[in-house]
Amino acid sequence: MPKRFARSHVRERAVIDIGSNSVRLVIYRLEGRATAPILNEKVLAGLGRGLSQTGKLNQEGVRRALEALKRYRLLVEAIGVENVHAVATAAIRDASDGSDFVQNVFDHTGFKVKILSGHEEGRLSALGVLAGAPGAGGVAGDLGGSSLELVALGPNGPGLAESWPMGPLALGMIEPFDGASIQLSIERFLRQSEVLKRFKGCAFHAVGGAWRAIAKIDMITRNYPLQVLHNYAMSRAEAITICEFIAGQSRQSLERIDGAIGKRAETLPYAAGLMRSLLDFGAFEQVIISSHGLREGILLEDLSPEERAQDPLVAGAMAMVGQDPRMREFGEALFWWTLPLFEDLPPVFPDQRDEILRASACMLADVGAILHPDDRARIAFEIVLRAPYPAASHSERVFLARASARRYGAKLDEIESKLVSRLLDAERLVRADALGATIRLGAEISGRSARLLTQSTLKFEANKLMLSTQPSFRGLMTEQVVKRLNQLGNILKIPVEIQAN
């Protein structure tokens, strides 16, 4: 963890993604590694429909796409976004009239559209996965309307990349879904994949709306308590079960499970069958859903080296508290004030994540400051649990939310106890409570002042939890401070003592 929490200026970026099926505009607010969508619009234009038969873009799709892009031009101008990345993928690069379409877009909207190669699309999508899950390893698979990109993920970023014409539109798939007739095509392509041969048994990071829909159905059928798709993980057995279930369903049956699936239900059985085959050919042990992909990869590549070096979870927590310097200074002071207590405790998360989570929790210490005292704990829990920061697993989200609720005095079992008990083991639960109680103590003793917080220390000493300060600051040690210290001691099951040296 750096000695100084990185500060970055706030700006906005727009990404226009012209795909085989959809045309989407997302406007992001960026603050270093922290990215948050502030506008997200999509039109299902269907540019790639019929492409495999005609070799050209669907004309109704062209009309719908141009209508959407004209609107997007008005939106980015009204909002004042100057930096716009417009890219086109498989259908446009494969169609004989793709270049004509790009020129038409420029003539009508002024957007300069870059047609991405399959390799470049895969690389950027894999970068997006890494933006949402730093340190991710295995294989990223981005399924669009016309293509499937497979990219190896390693410690140095995206590696070997492949692009295959395996999107449902490229294969000319229409209802009713005939799994047997299309399986031969899937297997013929996957047998040729060097990525699958060389990276067997890794995690598979699934990118794309169809695979997110599969995960959503899995959440529903398993009564999963946290409806956040990003970093939702399925074991190999769980993924096989849900894929085989979906592959055998009709569109109407899928819509009865979740009506929000809408038009995606038409191609969902194909996506499930493809994932099932990937699990076999890649021998993947786990499927992890990424809500980040091509668009976030474009943003990540646009960052400075200093911004890329930031931890995205800490950056996201800082962005959540806004630009108030007092809140940020207090969060940073809390991180260092809590260090002597937590540095000697055994880690409860792998890969040094404990420190990152503690830094994030400290930065979020005032997330409920303006809320009514009766509601702070409950609302802070929900805000932190569902916040748009990317780089947190589901158990880490619950850990941070639990710590925030305890920071505001939530009792042990009054906030989403079923969710917490399902996603946090006993050791992590105690650590979250201890972290929240420590932050609560720090806020109490200092009045949420970074300067006053530094006049006290909290550490283990002589088998006790010792809170000390200089005699001139003894006035900080009120009855409420003693109460908060005792609460922390009870959680850690250790005696406490106050000293004024």
C-alpha positions, -999 to 999 in steps of 0.1 A, spaced: 0 0 0 16 34 -10 23 59 18 0 84 1 -34 76 -14 -33 87 -50 -53 117 -60 -66 121 -96 -86 146 -114 -122 138 -124 -131 137 -161 -157 120 -184 -152 97 -213 -177 82 -237 -174 48 -255 -196 39 -284 -195 1 -292 -211 -8 -325 -215 -45 -324 -232 -72 -345 -264 -71 -325 -263 -39 -304 -252 -3 -306 -243 11 -272 -232 44 -257 -217 45 -222 -205 77 -206 -182 72 -177 -169 94 -149 -132 86 -143 -111 93 -113 -78 75 -117 -86 38 -118 -121 44 -106 -147 43 -134 -184 47 -129 -210 47 -158 -232 78 -156 -252 70 -188 -257 37 -205 -279 33 -236 -283 4 -260 -303 -2 -292 -306 -37 -305 -300 -28 -341 -291 -63 -355 -264 -51 -380 -251 -87 -383 -284 -104 -390 -282 -123 -423 -245 -114 -427 -235 -151 -431 -259 -155 -460 -255 -121 -478 -221 -109 -468 -236 -75 -461 -250 -56 -431 -287 -59 -424 -303 -28 -440 -329 -24 -412 -301 -27 -388 -282 1 -406 -312 23 -403 -317 16 -366 -280 20 -359 -278 54 -376 -308 66 -356 -292 56 -324 -259 72 -333 -275 105 -342 -291 105 -307 -257 96 -291 -242 126 -308 -268 149 -293 -263 133 -259 -225 136 -258 -227 172 -269 -253 181 -244 -234 165 -215 -202 181 -227 -181 149 -233 -152 158 -256 -133 125 -255 -153 99 -274 -140 64 -285 -162 49 -312 -154 13 -322 -169 -13 -344 -165 -51 -342 -171 -83 -360 -201 -76 -382 -187 -43 -396 -152 -58 -401 -166 -88 -419 -193 -72 -441 -184 -61 -476 -201 -28 -470 -186 -23 -435 -164 6 -446 -193 23 -463 -213 21 -431 -184 37 -412 -182 65 -437 -220 69 -434 -217 72 -397 -191 99 -400 -212 119 -426 -243 118 -403 -228 122 -369 -191 132 -371 -181 101 -351 -148 86 -363 -154 48 -359 -124 25 -356 -130 -10 -370 -112 -34 -346 -95 -65 -358 -105 -97 -340 -72 -98 -323 -75 -62 -311 -111 -68 -299 -100 -97 -279 -70 -79 -264 -91 -49 -253 -118 -72 -239 -92 -90 -219 -78 -57 -206 -114 -49 -195 -115 -82 -176 -83 -72 -158 -97 -37 -151 -125 -55 -132 -104 -82 -117 -67 -72 -114 -45 -103 -112 -70 -125 -129 -55 -155 -146 -69 -181 -170 -88 -174 -202 -111 -145 -211 -140 -154 -235 -160 -125 -250 -191 -137 -268 -207 -112 -291 -233 -114 -318 -209 -126 -345 -177 -136 -329 -161 -153 -299 -127 -140 -287 -105 -162 -265 -76 -146 -248 -51 -159 -223 -47 -139 -191 -14 -139 -173 7 -118 -149 18 -95 -178 -17 -89 -190 -34 -103 -221 -15 -130 -240 -23 -153 -269 -56 -142 -285 -79 -158 -310 -111 -147 -327 -136 -172 -340 -168 -167 -361 -189 -184 -334 -215 -157 -324 -251 -168 -330 -255 -144 -359 -224 -156 -377 -237 -192 -375 -271 -181 -389 -288 -194 -358 -326 -188 -356 -354 -203 -336 -362 -230 -330 -328 -238 -315 -314 -271 -329 -285 -280 -306 -275 -311 -325 -271 -294 -358 -249 -266 -345 -228 -286 -321 -206 -299 -349 -197 -264 -359 -188 -255 -323 -166 -285 -319 -149 -280 -352 -138 -244 -342 -129 -253 -306 -106 -282 -316 -84 -257 -335 -80 -233 -305 -45 -231 -292 -57 -210 -262 -78 -239 -250 -51 -264 -256 -24 -244 -237 -44 -231 -208 -65 -261 -197 -78 -262 -162 -77 -225 -156 -106 -201 -147 -128 -190 -175 -137 -153 -174 -170 -149 -193 -177 -116 -210 -209 -107 -228 -246 -102 -222 -256 -137 -231 -233 -152 -205 -244 -126 -179 -280 -138 -186 -269 -174 -179 -254 -163 -146 -286 -144 -137 -307 -175 -143 -282 -195 -121 -286 -170 -93 -324 -173 -95 -324 -211 -95 -299 -213 -67 -316 -186 -46 -283 -167 -45 -285 -138 -20 -264 -112 -38 -278 -100 -72 -245 -85 -85 -233 -102 -117 -198 -88 -118 -173 -114 -104 -201 -139 -98 -184 -173 -97 -197 -207 -106 -179 -240 -100 -174 -263 -130 -203 -285 -118 -226 -255 -112 -218 -241 -147 -224 -275 -164 -257 -279 -146 -271 -245 -155 -258 -247 -191 -275 -280 -197 -307 -267 -181 -308 -236 -203 -298 -254 -235 -330 -275 -232 -354 -246 -227 -376 -228 -251 -376 -190 -254 -410 -188 -236 -397 -210 -207 -366 -188 -202 -387 -156 -202 -409 -171 -175 -378 -176 -154 -368 -140 -159 -388 -117 -182 -360 -92 -183 -340 -115 -206 -363 -103 -234 -348 -106 -269 -317 -124 -255 -337 -155 -249 -336 -163 -286 -299 -170 -285 -295 -180 -249 -297 -218 -255 -268 -214 -280 -247 -194 -256 -253 -221 -229 -244 -249 -253 -212 -230 -263 -202 -225 -227 -208 -262 -220 -185 -271 -249 -158 -246 -237 -159 -263 -202 -151 -296 -219 -124 -284 -243 -108 -260 -218 -113 -282 -188 -121 -251 -168 -126 -255 -131 -145 -223 -126 -165 -197 -145 -163 -161 -134 -186 -135 -149 -171 -102 -159 -193 -72 -164 -162 -55 -178 -150 -60 -213 -142 -41 -245 -153 -7 -233 -135 -9 -200 -104 -21 -218 -105 10 -239 -107 32 -208 -79 13 -190 -56 17 -220 -63 54 -220 -50 59 -184 -16 72 -175 10 47 -160 5 64 -126 -33 58 -128 -29 23 -139 -7 16 -109 -35 25 -85 -55 -2 -68 -90 0 -84 -109 -10 -53 -92 17 -32 -97 42 -60 -133 33 -62 -138 38 -25 -121 72 -28 -144 82 -57 -175 72 -36 -167 97 -9 -163 125 -34 -139 154 -34 -143 165 2 -107 167 14 -116 162 51 -133 129 44 -104 117 23 -78 128 49 -97 111 77 -99 79 57 -62 79 50 -54 87 86 -76 58 97 -57 35 75 -24 43 92 -40 45 127 -54 10 123 -22 -5 110 -5 -14 143 -37 -34 153 -42 -53 121 -7 -59 108 0 -87 133 -33 -105 128 -33 -135 105 -47 -127 70 -83 -139 63 -81 -132 25 -54 -144 0 -29 -124 -20 -26 -95 5 -62 -85 0 -66 -78 37 -47 -45 34 -66 -34 3 -99 -41 20 -88 -23 51 -78 7 31 -111 7 12 -131 3 45 -112 32 60 -118 54 30 -155 46 32 -157 55 69 -179 85 63 -201 70 36 -232 73 58 -223 107 73 -253 126 60 -278 98 66 -303 98 95 -288 80 126 -316 55 127 -309 44 91 -272 48 87 -261 12 94 -287 -4 71 -282 21 42 -244 21 45 -245 -16 42 -265 -15 10 -245 13 -5 -212 -4 1 -225 -39 -9 -238 -27 -43 -213 1 -52 -200 2 -88 -164 -5 -79 -152 -35 -100 -123 -51 -82 -140 -70 -54 -152 -106 -51 -187 -112 -37 -172 -122 -3 -151 -90 -3 -182 -69 -10 -200 -85 19 -169 -80 41 -168 -43 33 -205 -39 37 -205 -57 71 -176 -35 83 -194 -4 72 -226 -15 90 -206 -22 122 -189 11 119 -223 27 123 -232 4 153 -253 -24 136 -258 -52 159 -244 -86 150 -274 -101 133 -297 -73 123 -283 -65 89 -288 -91 61 -278 -120 84 -286 -147 59 -266 -131 31 -236 -124 55 -236 -160 68 -237 -175 33 -209 -154 19 -186 -149 49 -171 -176 70 -168 -172 107 -132 -159 106 -139 -132 80 -171 -122 98 -152 -116 131 -125 -96 112 -152 -75 95 -168 -67 128 -134 -59 143 -125 -36 115 -159 -18 116 -156 -14 154 -121 -1 151 -132 25 126 -161 34 149 -136 39 177 -113 61 156 -143 82 145 -154 86 181 -121 96 196 -113 121 169 -146 135 159 -136 124 124 -106 147 124 -75 134 108 -53 157 129 -69 146 162 -68 110 153 -30 111 150 -27 122 186 -37 87 197 -24 52 191 -41 18 191 -20 -14 194 -15 -47 210 8 -45 240 14 -69 269 -15 -91 257 -39 -61 259 -55 -38 234 -39 -5 244 -54 30 235 -30 58 244 -26 95 240 -5 124 253 -17 140 286 -26 172 267 -51 153 246 -66 133 275 -98 151 270 -104 129 239 -109 99 262 -147 102 269 -171 76 283 -182 69 247 -146 62 237 -142 38 266 -175 21 255 -163 18 219 -129 4 230 -147 -22 252 -169 -32 222 -138 -38 201 -121 -58 229 -152 -80 232 -151 -88 195 -114 -96 196 -118 -114 230 -89 -94 245 -87 -71 276 -84 -33 269 -66 -5 286 -64 33 282 -32 52 289 -24 89 288 14 91 287 
